[in-house]
Amino acid sequence: MTRRPFSTSPSYVQSIQGLLRLHELTLKGEDKSPEAEAVRDCLDRPWTGLSEVEQKRITGLSEDLYSISNPSGEPIPTNPQAIQKLSEAIEARQSGEWDKALELLRRWGKYLEPAVLSFLRGTVWQEAGDNETASLFYQHAAQLDPSDEGFTSLYLSTLVKTDPVAALQRAQDILAADQSYQPLFV
């Protein structure tokens, strides 16, 4: 199978960006605001221009975003079937079957630590060419497990590709908060 990135059609990009903006407003407690209503209204037109696969992907992304803004708690103890399905998700990602990987993670991710699940989702979105969505999941992983510097690094490396100013500010905030950081040059 050929590894092709997710669509960059105007309707698709507008739908993804609108959904990400709604997620941002939800996290701020502004999901019922006039701005959120305006974003929802703007999503109607591009939706009709999407393929069935794109609509399904965006609906799944909406579920995934809801799951990180309203977490369910601790992972369920694993079992052989869950291990098999999660392995299938990783294999699907590695072969460029990103929608399949995301669907498997959506169904079987409840058996993973939430930070690992967000990391895996971020990796799928990044490899599919959507750094903006990937950075959101990497950010969530870094928030859940700040001791894992890899999550923070992935978050910043994807954020810098979509919003360099925000990435620089976030990096400065991280360094300022880390009292153990010693600059190389004084």
Backbone as numpy.savetxt, mean C-alpha at the origin, in Angstrom:
# Nx Ny Nz CAx CAy CAz Cx Cy Cz
4.65 -15.86 -18.42 3.80 -14.67 -18.42 4.69 -13.43 -18.42
4.30 -12.44 -19.20 5.03 -11.19 -19.27 4.67 -10.32 -18.07
5.68 -9.74 -17.47 5.46 -8.86 -16.32 5.15 -7.47 -16.85
3.89 -7.08 -16.80 3.50 -5.76 -17.27 3.02 -4.94 -16.08
3.42 -3.68 -16.04 2.99 -2.82 -14.94 1.49 -2.54 -15.02
0.95 -2.09 -13.89 -0.45 -1.70 -13.87 -0.66 -0.52 -14.82
-1.87 -0.33 -15.21 -2.25 0.70 -16.18 -1.84 2.10 -15.73
-1.60 2.94 -16.70 -1.36 4.36 -16.42 -2.39 5.21 -17.18
-3.50 4.59 -17.57 -4.54 5.34 -18.26 -5.07 6.42 -17.32
-5.52 7.53 -17.87 -6.02 8.62 -17.02 -7.14 8.18 -16.07
-8.06 7.37 -16.55 -9.17 6.92 -15.69 -8.66 6.08 -14.52
-7.72 5.20 -14.81 -7.17 4.34 -13.77 -6.39 5.16 -12.74
-5.51 6.02 -13.22 -4.70 6.84 -12.31 -5.59 7.74 -11.46
-6.60 8.35 -12.07 -7.52 9.21 -11.32 -8.26 8.40 -10.25
-8.65 7.19 -10.58 -9.36 6.34 -9.61 -8.46 5.96 -8.44
-7.23 5.56 -8.74 -6.29 5.19 -7.67 -5.99 6.40 -6.79
-5.68 7.53 -7.40 -5.34 8.72 -6.62 -6.52 9.19 -5.78
-7.73 9.09 -6.32 -8.91 9.45 -5.55 -9.09 8.53 -4.35
-8.89 7.25 -4.56 -9.01 6.29 -3.46 -7.95 6.54 -2.39
-6.73 6.83 -2.82 -5.67 7.13 -1.85 -5.99 8.41 -1.07
-6.56 9.40 -1.74 -6.94 10.65 -1.06 -8.06 10.37 -0.05
-9.02 9.54 -0.41 -10.08 9.18 0.54 -9.51 8.47 1.76
-8.54 7.61 1.52 -7.88 6.91 2.63 -7.21 7.92 3.57
-6.51 8.87 2.98 -5.84 9.91 3.76 -6.85 10.70 4.60
-7.97 11.06 4.01 -9.00 11.79 4.73 -9.62 10.93 5.84
-9.79 9.64 5.57 -10.33 8.73 6.58 -9.40 8.65 7.78
-8.09 8.55 7.53 -7.13 8.49 8.63 -7.17 9.76 9.48
-7.51 10.89 8.86 -7.62 12.16 9.59 -8.98 12.33 10.25
-9.88 11.36 10.06 -11.22 11.46 10.61 -12.13 12.38 9.80
-11.76 12.61 8.54 -12.51 13.53 7.69 -13.23 12.81 6.56
-13.59 11.54 6.78 -14.22 10.77 5.72 -15.64 11.22 5.40
-16.23 12.04 6.25 -17.58 12.56 6.01 -17.54 14.04 5.63
-16.36 14.56 5.40 -16.19 15.99 5.10 -16.65 16.32 3.68
-16.89 17.61 3.43 -17.23 18.02 2.06 -16.13 17.64 1.05
-14.87 17.70 1.47 -13.79 17.33 0.56 -13.88 15.85 0.19
-14.16 15.00 1.18 -14.29 13.56 0.91 -15.47 13.31 -0.04
-16.57 14.01 0.17 -17.72 13.86 -0.73 -17.37 14.29 -2.15
-16.60 15.38 -2.26 -16.18 15.87 -3.58 -15.28 14.84 -4.27
-14.38 14.21 -3.51 -13.51 13.18 -4.09 -14.36 12.01 -4.57
-15.33 11.59 -3.75 -16.20 10.48 -4.16 -16.95 10.82 -5.45
-17.45 12.05 -5.51 -18.17 12.47 -6.72 -17.28 12.43 -7.95
-16.02 12.81 -7.79 -15.08 12.83 -8.91 -14.69 11.42 -9.36
-14.96 10.43 -8.54 -14.58 9.06 -8.90 -15.60 8.36 -9.79
-16.81 8.91 -9.88 -17.85 8.25 -10.67 -17.49 8.17 -12.15
-17.03 9.27 -12.73 -16.76 9.30 -14.17 -15.62 8.36 -14.56
-14.46 8.42 -13.90 -13.38 7.52 -14.34 -13.72 6.05 -14.15
-14.58 5.72 -13.19 -14.93 4.32 -12.93 -15.50 3.66 -14.17
-16.31 4.39 -14.91 -16.94 3.81 -16.10 -15.93 3.55 -17.21
-14.77 4.20 -17.15 -13.75 4.01 -18.16 -12.76 2.90 -17.83
-12.99 2.21 -16.73 -12.06 1.16 -16.30 -12.50 -0.20 -16.82
-11.52 -1.05 -17.05 -11.83 -2.44 -17.41 -12.34 -3.16 -16.16
-12.91 -4.32 -16.36 -13.40 -5.12 -15.23 -12.25 -5.50 -14.29
-11.09 -5.82 -14.86 -9.92 -6.17 -14.05 -9.49 -4.97 -13.21
-9.47 -3.78 -13.81 -9.08 -2.58 -13.07 -10.09 -2.26 -11.96
-11.37 -2.42 -12.26 -12.39 -2.17 -11.24 -12.22 -3.14 -10.07
-11.94 -4.39 -10.38 -11.74 -5.40 -9.33 -10.49 -5.06 -8.51
-9.42 -4.63 -9.17 -8.19 -4.25 -8.47 -8.44 -3.08 -7.53
-9.15 -2.08 -7.99 -9.41 -0.90 -7.17 -10.34 -1.23 -6.02
-11.32 -2.09 -6.25 -12.20 -2.54 -5.17 -11.37 -3.28 -4.12
-10.45 -4.12 -4.57 -9.57 -4.84 -3.64 -8.67 -3.89 -2.88
-8.14 -2.88 -3.57 -7.30 -1.89 -2.90 -8.11 -1.17 -1.82
-9.35 -0.87 -2.11 -10.20 -0.22 -1.12 -10.33 -1.09 0.13
-10.51 -2.39 -0.06 -10.58 -3.33 1.07 -9.27 -3.32 1.85
-8.15 -3.34 1.12 -6.84 -3.37 1.77 -6.59 -2.09 2.56
-6.97 -0.95 2.00 -6.80 0.32 2.71 -7.69 0.36 3.95
-8.90 -0.16 3.84 -9.78 -0.22 5.00 -9.16 -1.10 6.08
-8.53 -2.19 5.68 -7.95 -3.10 6.66 -6.78 -2.48 7.41
-6.06 -1.52 6.78 -4.96 -0.90 7.52 -5.43 0.31 8.32
-6.56 0.90 7.94 -7.07 2.02 8.74 -7.94 1.52 9.89
-8.46 0.30 9.79 -9.26 -0.31 10.84 -8.76 -1.74 11.07
-7.57 -1.87 11.67 -6.96 -3.21 11.80 -7.80 -4.14 12.66
-7.71 -5.43 12.32 -8.49 -6.44 13.04 -7.76 -7.02 14.25
-6.49 -6.76 14.38 -5.77 -7.24 15.55 -4.69 -8.25 15.22
-4.51 -9.18 16.11 -3.44 -10.17 16.01 -3.71 -11.16 14.88
-2.64 -11.69 14.28 -2.84 -12.68 13.22 -3.40 -13.98 13.79
-4.06 -14.71 12.92 -4.61 -16.01 13.29 -3.46 -17.02 13.24
-3.42 -17.97 14.17 -2.36 -18.98 14.11 -2.39 -19.69 12.75
-1.21 -19.91 12.22 -1.09 -20.45 10.87 -1.42 -21.94 10.82
-1.65 -22.41 9.61 -1.93 -23.82 9.37 -1.33 -24.18 8.01
-1.24 -25.44 7.67 -0.61 -25.83 6.40 -1.27 -25.20 5.16
-2.58 -25.08 5.16 -3.26 -24.49 4.01 -2.89 -23.01 3.86
-2.84 -22.29 4.97 -2.46 -20.87 4.93 -1.03 -20.71 4.43
-0.14 -21.55 4.90 1.26 -21.50 4.45 1.33 -21.73 2.95
0.58 -22.70 2.45 0.55 -22.99 1.02 0.03 -21.80 0.23
-1.05 -21.20 0.68 -1.66 -20.08 -0.06 -0.78 -18.84 -0.01
-0.12 -18.62 1.11 0.79 -17.48 1.19 2.03 -17.69 0.31
2.46 -18.93 0.21 3.56 -19.26 -0.71 3.11 -19.02 -2.16
1.87 -19.35 -2.46 1.33 -19.10 -3.80 1.30 -17.59 -4.08
0.98 -16.79 -3.07 0.96 -15.33 -3.25 2.36 -14.82 -3.60
3.36 -15.34 -2.92 4.74 -14.91 -3.20 5.16 -15.36 -4.59
4.81 -16.58 -4.96 5.13 -17.08 -6.30 4.41 -16.25 -7.38
3.16 -15.89 -7.13 2.41 -15.07 -8.08 3.07 -13.71 -8.25
3.51 -13.13 -7.17 4.21 -11.83 -7.24 5.48 -11.97 -8.04
6.25 -13.01 -7.77 7.52 -13.21 -8.46 7.34 -13.45 -9.95
6.20 -13.98 -10.34 5.96 -14.22 -11.77 5.18 -13.09 -12.43
4.94 -12.01 -11.69 4.26 -10.85 -12.27 2.76 -10.96 -12.30
2.20 -11.91 -11.59 0.74 -12.04 -11.49 0.26 -11.27 -10.27
0.36 -9.95 -10.39 0.15 -9.08 -9.24 -1.26 -9.11 -8.70
-2.25 -9.14 -9.57 -3.63 -9.19 -9.07 -3.88 -10.48 -8.29
-3.36 -11.58 -8.79 -3.51 -12.86 -8.09 -2.81 -12.78 -6.73
-1.61 -12.22 -6.71 -0.87 -12.10 -5.45 -1.66 -11.26 -4.44
-2.21 -10.14 -4.89 -2.98 -9.28 -3.99 -4.24 -9.98 -3.49
-4.90 -10.71 -4.36 -6.10 -11.44 -3.94 -5.76 -12.51 -2.89
-4.67 -13.23 -3.12 -4.26 -14.24 -2.14 -3.88 -13.60 -0.81
-3.18 -12.47 -0.85 -2.83 -11.78 0.39 -4.08 -11.26 1.10
-5.05 -10.83 0.32 -6.30 -10.33 0.91 -7.02 -11.46 1.66
-7.01 -12.63 1.07 -7.73 -13.77 1.66 -6.94 -14.42 2.80
-5.61 -14.53 2.64 -4.81 -15.31 3.57 -3.90 -14.46 4.45
-3.92 -13.15 4.27 -3.05 -12.26 5.04 -3.36 -12.23 6.52
-4.54 -12.67 6.90 -4.90 -12.68 8.33 -4.02 -13.64 9.13
-3.24 -14.46 8.45 -2.32 -15.38 9.11 -0.92 -14.79 9.28
-0.74 -13.56 8.82 0.57 -12.89 8.89 0.54 -11.76 9.91
1.72 -11.42 10.40 1.83 -10.20 11.20 1.41 -9.04 10.30
0.65 -8.08 10.80 0.19 -6.97 9.96 1.31 -6.20 9.27
2.45 -6.03 9.91 3.57 -5.32 9.27 4.09 -6.09 8.07
4.17 -7.40 8.19 4.64 -8.24 7.09 3.63 -8.21 5.95
2.35 -8.25 6.28 1.31 -8.19 5.25 1.41 -6.87 4.48
1.57 -5.75 5.18 1.71 -4.47 4.50 2.98 -4.42 3.65
4.05 -4.99 4.17 5.29 -5.07 3.40 5.07 -5.84 2.09
4.41 -6.99 2.17 4.17 -7.79 0.97 3.27 -7.06 -0.02
2.23 -6.41 0.49 1.37 -5.63 -0.39 2.16 -4.50 -1.06
2.97 -3.81 -0.28 3.78 -2.74 -0.84 4.70 -3.25 -1.93
5.28 -4.41 -1.73 6.18 -4.99 -2.71 5.46 -5.30 -4.02
4.25 -5.83 -3.91 3.46 -6.11 -5.12 3.19 -4.81 -5.87
2.70 -3.79 -5.16 2.37 -2.53 -5.83 3.62 -1.88 -6.43
4.74 -1.96 -5.72 5.97 -1.37 -6.25 6.40 -2.09 -7.53
6.41 -3.39 -7.51 6.82 -4.15 -8.68 5.86 -3.97 -9.85
4.60 -3.65 -9.54 3.61 -3.40 -10.59 3.68 -1.97 -11.10
4.63 -1.18 -10.57 4.86 0.16 -11.09 4.12 1.28 -10.39
3.51 1.00 -9.25 2.75 2.04 -8.53 3.46 2.35 -7.20
4.42 3.25 -7.27 5.19 3.61 -6.08 4.37 4.37 -5.05
3.39 5.12 -5.50 2.57 5.89 -4.55 1.78 4.96 -3.64
1.15 3.95 -4.21 0.40 2.99 -3.40 1.36 2.14 -2.57
2.48 1.74 -3.17 3.47 0.96 -2.45 3.96 1.71 -1.21
4.22 3.01 -1.35 4.75 3.76 -0.21 3.76 3.81 0.94
2.47 3.80 0.63 1.46 3.80 1.67 1.53 2.51 2.50
1.68 1.38 1.82 1.78 0.11 2.54 3.11 -0.02 3.28
4.20 0.45 2.66 5.48 0.43 3.36 5.45 1.34 4.58
4.80 2.49 4.45 4.66 3.39 5.60 3.92 2.69 6.74
2.87 1.98 6.39 2.10 1.26 7.41 2.97 0.20 8.08
3.75 -0.53 7.29 4.65 -1.54 7.87 5.65 -0.89 8.81
6.21 0.26 8.40 7.20 0.96 9.23 6.56 1.49 10.52
5.32 1.92 10.45 4.64 2.40 11.65 4.38 1.25 12.62
4.03 0.09 12.09 3.75 -1.07 12.94 5.01 -1.66 13.55
6.11 -1.59 12.81 7.37 -2.16 13.29 8.51 -1.18 13.03
8.59 -0.11 13.84 9.63 0.90 13.61 11.05 0.37 13.81
11.19 -0.77 14.46 12.53 -1.32 14.66 13.09 -1.95 13.37
12.23 -2.22 12.40 12.68 -2.80 11.14 13.04 -1.65 10.19
14.31 -1.35 10.11 14.77 -0.24 9.28 14.51 -0.48 7.80
14.37 -1.73 7.41 14.07 -2.05 6.02 12.73 -1.49 5.58
11.73 -1.58 6.47 10.40 -1.03 6.15 10.49 0.48 5.93
11.21 1.15 6.82 11.36 2.60 6.69 12.11 2.96 5.43
13.15 2.22 5.13 13.92 2.46 3.92 13.07 2.29 2.66
12.28 1.23 2.62 11.40 1.01 1.47 10.35 2.12 1.36
9.82 2.54 2.50 8.85 3.63 2.51 9.46 4.88 1.90
10.64 5.26 2.38 11.27 6.49 1.88 11.70 6.35 0.42
12.17 5.17 0.03 12.64 5.00 -1.36 11.48 5.06 -2.36
10.29 4.63 -1.97 9.14 4.76 -2.88 8.54 6.16 -2.79
8.54 6.75 -1.61 7.99 8.09 -1.45 8.81 9.11 -2.24
10.12 8.95 -2.26 10.97 9.92 -2.96 10.66 9.93 -4.47
10.15 8.84 -4.99 9.83 8.76 -6.42 8.53 9.49 -6.76
7.67 9.67 -5.77 6.39 10.32 -6.04 6.27 11.70 -5.40
6.99 11.90 -4.29 6.92 13.19 -3.60 8.26 13.44 -2.88
9.27 13.89 -3.62 10.61 14.06 -3.04 10.64 15.01 -1.83
9.84 16.06 -1.86 9.82 17.01 -0.74 9.30 16.32 0.52
8.22 15.57 0.38 7.67 14.85 1.54 8.67 13.79 2.03
9.37 13.14 1.12 10.35 12.12 1.52 11.49 12.76 2.31
11.96 13.90 1.86 13.04 14.60 2.57 12.57 15.02 3.96
11.37 15.58 4.03 10.84 16.01 5.32 10.68 14.83 6.27
10.15 13.72 5.74 9.95 12.53 6.58 11.30 11.98 7.05
12.30 11.97 6.17 13.64 11.50 6.56 14.22 12.39 7.65
14.05 13.69 7.52 14.55 14.62 8.55 13.82 14.40 9.87
12.52 14.14 9.82 11.75 13.86 11.03 12.25 12.59 11.73
12.54 11.58 10.92 13.04 10.32 11.47 14.39 10.53 12.14
15.26 11.25 11.46 16.58 11.50 12.04 16.50 12.35 13.30
15.61 13.33 13.31 15.45 14.19 14.48 14.91 13.40 15.68
14.07 12.43 15.41 13.48 11.62 16.48 14.45 10.58 17.02
15.46 10.23 16.24 16.43 9.22 16.64 17.59 9.89 17.37
17.52 9.88 18.66 18.54 10.55 19.48 19.90 9.87 19.39
19.93 8.62 18.94 21.20 7.91 18.85 21.95 8.22 17.56
21.30 8.93 16.64 21.94 9.24 15.37 23.07 10.23 15.57
24.22 9.89 15.03 25.39 10.77 15.11 25.81 11.12 13.68
25.82 12.39 13.32 26.24 12.74 11.96 27.69 12.37 11.73
28.01 12.04 10.47 29.38 11.67 10.13 30.31 12.86 10.19
29.80 14.02 9.87 30.62 15.25 9.87 30.03 16.24 10.84
30.87 16.91 11.55 30.39 17.89 12.53 30.71 19.29 12.06
